[in-house]
Amino acid sequence: MATPSSAPARLLPRPRGGASFAAVLLLAACGGSGRGTREPGGEDAALEAYRKGDFDRAEALARGGTSLESRILQARLHLLRNRPREAIEALYPLAAPYQPFTAKVPSKYDELQVLTEVLSELSQAYVRSDDFSTAGRVSKALGDNILATKYEALAKLVAYLPSEGWTEVTVPLDAVDPVPHFTMDVNGRPGVFLIDTSIDQIVIEREFAKRAGLKAFGVATRQYNVSYDESTAGEISIGRLSVKNVPVHLGRLQAGALVRADGAVGLAFLMHFDFTLDYRRARLTFRRPGTPPGQGLPAVVAGDRYLLVQGSVNGKPGSWIQLNTALPEVLLAASPGMAQRVGPVRELVLGPIRLLQPPVDTESFPIGLDGGFGFPAGFTLAHPVLREHSIRLEPRSMRVQID
């Protein structure tokens, strides 16, 4: 069994924006290895496939490997495909000999660095699997006491507990433009919320949170110096569906938002359901997950907030394209690096969506997404394109159907 003590010394600095895994991938690419089973040529080939965004091939090549890099790569592939329990199975043996699972602490700097990387990935996996008890222990070991307190509070309850007997709920959107928004209740108080597939948890404006009786555990600074009060909502109600004990952030929506809203609903909440955002009929549907859509496209979730769907650019298949429901006034955004590598976009195809020579915006692309997770993801389809369609995500199969 490989442990963090087998890690090499050339760990790169952790990237910002939740992409810490890229450091370990780059480390492995530079030639470091852990003690464990190495399939001849398989590990290097798996890493190369991952860096190209070919996750099917990467997963096939990494399967069964027990070295440090293979385990971390397996875990990242599981997390991309929303299989957090499998990610935990891959990562736990690396962290099990150390705090918070035993009293042992790393004795070497390299050991501590890799353990920190592994615990960061484990924390995300435990949160995704709603194991907030263990997520709290891991957060405390990482020195994030505010998150630890939030997760410990959720661990005393049943997080994301839906109302009994429901199978499907559809609610109308208040409007589709300038971005989709709808009315939902927080602790019995109605508010207007954006649907934002570029954030993680529900974000609630602080003034509305006070009126809804939410209490904060403390201010935490997350990605790119965005500060939130961490909190929980006792009940979120959407039509006939109520969901109890929901983790939320308290903060402010992005400056210059075109809709006066009380908050925004992100992927962490949405992906607890099979959800459909139907722009054409101006409605939002939640179903119990488990039935893949018939014509779904492969999708992954990078970090805790980036929904990526596989399409083609300039006739080349296999491109990972972000869907951003809360980005108005932009058709297609691209990272500066991707725009330079690809050149003019002659054609972009994502299921029934086909853009010919679209204008490309390089200022609205999320900082840190392209290459920040170890693979290219340099394009974002924004609201003006998506508003002509219906978007359904089934989270267990990670398939997106676009009609």
C-alpha positions in Angstrom: 0.0 0.0 0.0 1.4 3.4 -1.0 1.4 6.1 1.6 2.3 9.8 1.4 5.7 9.0 2.7 6.5 7.5 -0.7 6.0 10.8 -2.4 8.8 12.5 -4.3 10.0 15.9 -3.3 9.2 17.9 -6.5 5.7 18.9 -5.5 4.6 22.1 -7.3 2.8 24.9 -5.6 -0.9 24.3 -5.2 -2.9 26.1 -7.9 -5.6 28.4 -6.7 -9.3 27.9 -7.4 -9.7 24.3 -6.1 -7.4 22.8 -8.7 -4.8 21.4 -6.2 -4.9 18.0 -8.0 -3.1 19.6 -11.0 0.0 19.9 -8.8 0.1 16.2 -8.2 -0.5 15.4 -11.8 2.3 17.7 -12.9 4.5 16.1 -10.3 3.8 12.7 -11.7 4.4 13.9 -15.2 7.8 15.1 -14.2 8.8 11.6 -13.2 8.0 11.2 -9.5 6.7 7.8 -8.5 5.2 6.2 -5.4 5.9 2.7 -4.2 3.2 0.4 -5.5 2.2 -1.5 -8.5 3.1 0.1 -11.8 1.6 -1.4 -14.9 4.3 -1.1 -17.6 3.7 2.1 -19.5 0.2 2.3 -18.2 0.7 5.1 -15.7 2.5 7.5 -18.0 0.0 6.7 -20.8 -2.9 7.2 -18.4 -1.5 10.6 -17.4 -1.1 11.6 -21.0 -4.6 10.6 -21.8 -5.9 12.6 -18.9 -3.9 15.7 -20.0 -5.6 15.4 -23.4 -9.1 15.1 -21.8 -9.5 11.5 -22.9 -11.0 10.3 -19.6 -12.2 6.9 -20.9 -8.7 5.9 -21.9 -7.2 7.4 -18.8 -9.5 5.4 -16.6 -8.9 2.2 -18.4 -5.1 2.6 -18.2 -5.1 3.7 -14.5 -7.5 1.0 -13.3 -5.8 -1.3 -10.8 -2.7 0.7 -10.3 -1.7 1.1 -6.6 1.1 3.7 -6.9 0.5 7.2 -5.5 -0.1 8.8 -8.9 -2.4 6.0 -10.1 -4.5 6.3 -6.9 -4.8 10.0 -7.2 -5.6 9.9 -10.9 -8.3 7.2 -10.3 -9.8 9.5 -7.6 -9.8 12.5 -9.8 -11.5 10.6 -12.6 -14.1 9.4 -10.1 -14.7 12.9 -8.9 -15.0 14.2 -12.5 -17.7 11.7 -13.1 -19.4 12.3 -9.8 -18.5 9.0 -8.2 -17.3 10.3 -4.8 -17.5 7.0 -2.9 -15.2 5.4 -5.4 -12.9 8.4 -5.1 -12.8 7.9 -1.3 -11.9 4.2 -1.8 -8.9 5.2 -4.0 -7.7 8.0 -1.7 -8.4 6.7 1.8 -5.5 4.2 2.0 -3.1 7.1 1.3 -4.4 9.2 4.2 -5.5 6.4 6.6 -2.1 6.2 8.5 -2.3 9.9 9.4 -4.4 12.5 11.2 -7.4 12.8 11.3 -7.7 9.0 11.0 -5.0 8.2 13.5 -2.8 10.2 15.8 0.2 10.1 13.5 1.5 13.3 11.9 3.8 13.5 8.9 7.5 13.7 9.8 8.8 15.1 6.5 7.9 18.2 4.5 7.3 16.2 1.3 5.1 13.8 3.3 3.0 16.8 4.6 2.6 18.3 1.2 1.2 15.2 -0.4 -1.0 14.4 2.6 -2.4 17.9 2.3 -3.2 17.3 -1.4 -4.8 14.0 -0.6 -6.9 15.4 2.2 -8.0 18.3 0.0 -9.3 15.8 -2.5 -10.8 13.6 0.2 -12.7 16.6 1.7 -14.4 17.2 -1.7 -15.2 13.6 -2.0 -16.8 13.4 1.5 -18.8 16.5 0.9 -20.0 15.2 -2.5 -21.2 12.0 -0.8 -22.9 14.0 2.0 -20.6 12.4 4.6 -20.3 15.7 6.6 -19.1 14.0 9.7 -15.9 12.8 8.0 -15.7 16.0 5.9 -15.6 18.0 9.2 -12.8 15.9 10.6 -10.8 16.3 7.4 -11.5 20.1 7.2 -10.2 20.5 10.8 -7.1 18.5 9.9 -6.5 21.0 7.1 -6.9 23.9 9.5 -10.3 25.1 8.1 -12.1 25.4 11.4 -15.1 27.4 10.0 -15.9 24.7 7.4 -15.3 22.1 10.0 -17.9 23.7 12.3 -20.4 23.9 9.4 -19.9 20.3 8.5 -20.1 19.2 12.1 -23.5 21.0 12.4 -24.8 19.2 9.3 -23.5 15.8 10.6 -25.9 16.1 13.5 -28.8 16.1 11.0 -29.6 14.4 7.7 -28.3 16.8 5.0 -30.2 17.4 1.8 -33.2 15.5 3.2 -36.0 15.7 0.6 -39.7 15.5 1.4 -41.3 12.1 1.4 -43.2 10.7 -1.5 -42.1 13.1 -4.2 -40.9 11.8 -7.6 -41.0 14.9 -9.8 -41.6 18.6 -9.3 -41.9 21.3 -12.0 -41.9 25.0 -11.2 -42.2 28.0 -13.5 -39.3 30.3 -14.1 -40.1 33.9 -13.2 -38.2 34.8 -16.4 -35.6 33.4 -18.8 -33.8 36.7 -19.4 -31.4 38.2 -18.7 -30.6 35.0 -17.0 -33.0 32.3 -15.7 -34.4 32.9 -12.2 -37.3 31.5 -10.2 -38.9 31.8 -6.8 -38.1 29.5 -3.9 -38.5 29.6 -0.2 -35.7 29.6 2.4 -37.0 28.7 5.9 -40.5 29.7 4.7 -39.5 33.1 3.2 -39.9 33.4 -0.6 -37.0 34.9 -2.6 -35.8 35.2 -6.2 -32.9 33.0 -7.1 -30.7 32.7 -10.2 -29.8 29.4 -11.6 -26.0 29.5 -11.8 -24.1 26.4 -13.0 -20.8 28.2 -12.4 -21.0 28.2 -8.5 -21.0 25.4 -6.0 -23.5 25.7 -3.1 -26.5 28.0 -2.9 -25.4 31.6 -2.3 -27.8 33.7 -0.3 -27.6 37.5 0.0 -26.8 38.4 3.6 -29.8 40.8 4.1 -32.2 38.1 2.9 -30.4 35.5 5.1 -31.1 37.7 8.1 -34.8 37.9 7.2 -34.9 34.1 6.8 -33.2 33.5 10.2 -30.0 32.0 8.9 -27.0 32.2 11.3 -23.4 32.3 10.1 -20.5 30.1 11.4 -17.9 32.6 10.3 -16.4 34.2 7.3 -14.2 32.0 5.0 -12.2 33.2 2.0 -12.6 30.8 -0.9 -11.5 31.0 -4.5 -9.9 34.2 -5.8 -10.5 36.1 -2.5 -14.3 35.7 -2.5 -15.4 35.7 1.1 -18.6 34.0 2.3 -20.2 33.4 5.7 -20.6 29.7 5.9 -24.1 28.6 7.0 -26.9 26.1 6.7 -30.6 26.5 5.7 -33.1 24.5 7.7 -35.4 24.1 4.7 -35.4 25.0 1.0 -38.8 24.7 -0.7 -39.3 24.6 -4.5 -42.9 24.0 -5.3 -44.0 20.8 -3.6 -40.4 19.7 -3.0 -38.8 20.6 0.3 -35.2 19.8 1.1 -34.0 20.1 4.7 -30.6 20.9 6.2 -28.9 22.4 3.2 -25.3 23.8 3.3 -25.2 27.4 1.9 -22.9 30.4 1.6 -24.0 33.9 2.7 -22.5 36.7 0.6 -23.2 38.9 -2.3 -24.0 38.1 -5.9 -21.6 39.2 -8.6 -21.4 42.9 -8.9 -23.4 44.3 -11.9 -25.9 41.4 -11.9 -28.8 42.3 -14.2 -31.4 40.7 -12.0 -32.3 41.8 -8.5 -32.1 38.5 -6.7 -31.8 37.2 -3.2 -29.3 34.5 -4.2 -28.3 31.9 -6.6 -28.6 28.1 -6.8 -25.4 26.3 -7.8 -24.3 22.8 -8.8 -23.9 21.3 -5.4 -27.7 21.6 -4.8 -28.8 20.9 -8.4 -26.7 17.7 -8.7 -28.6 16.1 -5.9 -31.4 15.8 -8.5 -32.0 14.9 -12.1 -32.8 18.5 -13.1 -34.0 20.1 -16.3 -33.7 23.7 -17.1 -36.2 24.2 -19.9 -35.7 27.7 -21.4 -38.3 27.3 -24.1 -41.2 26.4 -21.7 -39.7 28.6 -19.0 -39.7 25.9 -16.3 -37.4 24.0 -14.0 -38.0 20.3 -13.2 -36.5 18.2 -10.5 -36.7 14.4 -10.5 -35.2 11.6 -8.4 -31.9 10.7 -10.0 -31.1 7.4 -11.6 -32.6 7.3 -15.1 -30.0 8.3 -17.8 -31.4 10.5 -20.7 -31.6 8.6 -23.9 -29.5 10.9 -26.0 -27.2 12.3 -23.4 -23.8 13.7 -24.0 -20.8 12.9 -21.7 -20.4 15.4 -18.9 -18.0 15.9 -16.0 -17.9 18.3 -13.1 -14.4 19.9 -12.4 -13.7 20.9 -8.9 -17.0 21.8 -7.2 -18.5 24.2 -9.8 -17.6 23.7 -13.5 -20.1 21.7 -15.5 -18.4 20.5 -18.7 -20.0 18.7 -21.6 -18.1 17.0 -24.5 -18.4 18.5 -27.9 -16.3 19.5 -30.9 -14.5 22.6 -32.0 -13.4 23.2 -35.6 -14.3 19.6 -36.4 -12.2 18.1 -33.7 -14.2 16.0 -31.2 -13.4 15.6 -27.5 -13.5 19.2 -26.4 -14.7 19.9 -22.9 -17.1 22.9 -23.0 -18.4 24.6 -19.9 -22.2 25.4 -19.6 -22.7 28.7 -17.8 -26.4 29.6 -17.2 -25.6 32.9 -15.5 -23.4 34.6 -18.0 -25.4 37.1 -20.0 -24.5 39.0 -23.1 -21.8 36.6 -24.2 -22.3 33.8 -26.8 -19.0 32.0 -26.4 -16.1 32.7 -24.0 -12.6 31.2 -24.4 -9.5 31.3 -22.3 -6.8 33.5 -23.8 -4.6 30.4 -24.1 -7.2 28.3 -25.8 -8.0 31.2 -28.2 -4.3 31.3 -29.2 -4.0 27.6 -29.6 -7.1 27.0 -31.6 -7.2 30.3 -33.5 -10.5 31.5 -35.0 -13.5 29.3 -34.1 -15.0 28.3 -37.4 -17.5 25.8 -35.9 -18.5 24.6 -32.4 -20.9 21.7 -32.0 -22.5 20.5 -28.8 -25.4 18.1 -29.5 -28.0 20.2 -31.4 -26.1 23.4 -30.8 -24.0 24.5 -33.7 -22.2 27.8 -33.8 -20.6 29.0 -37.0 -17.8 31.6 -36.7 -19.2 33.0 -33.4 -17.6 36.0 -31.7 -15.3 34.9 -28.9 -15.0 36.7 -25.6 -11.7 36.1 -23.8 -12.5 38.3 -20.8 -15.5 36.4 -19.4 -13.9 33.0 -19.2 -13.5 31.6 -15.6 -10.0 32.2 -14.3 -8.2 29.0 -13.5 -10.5 26.6 -15.4 -8.5 26.0 -18.6 -5.6 23.7 -17.5 -6.2 24.4 -13.9 -7.4 20.8 -13.4 -4.7 19.2 -15.6 -6.7 19.0 -18.8 -7.8 21.6 -21.5 -11.2 23.1 -20.9 -11.0 26.4 -22.6 -14.5 27.2 -23.9 -17.7 28.4 -22.2 -21.2 28.4 -23.8 -23.2 31.2 -22.2 -26.9 32.1 -21.6 -27.7 33.6 -25.0 -26.9 30.3 -26.7 -28.4 28.0 -24.0 -31.7 30.0 -23.9 -32.9 28.4 -27.1 -32.8 24.9 -25.6 -33.7 22.6 -22.8 -30.8 21.4 -20.7 -31.1 18.2 -18.6 -28.4 16.8 -16.3 -28.7 13.3 -14.8 -26.0 13.2 -12.0 -25.4 9.5 -11.6 -24.7 8.8 -15.3 -23.2 12.3 -15.8 -25.1 12.6 -19.1 -26.5 15.9 -20.4 -29.3 16.0 -22.8 -29.8 19.2 -24.9 -33.0 19.6 -26.9 
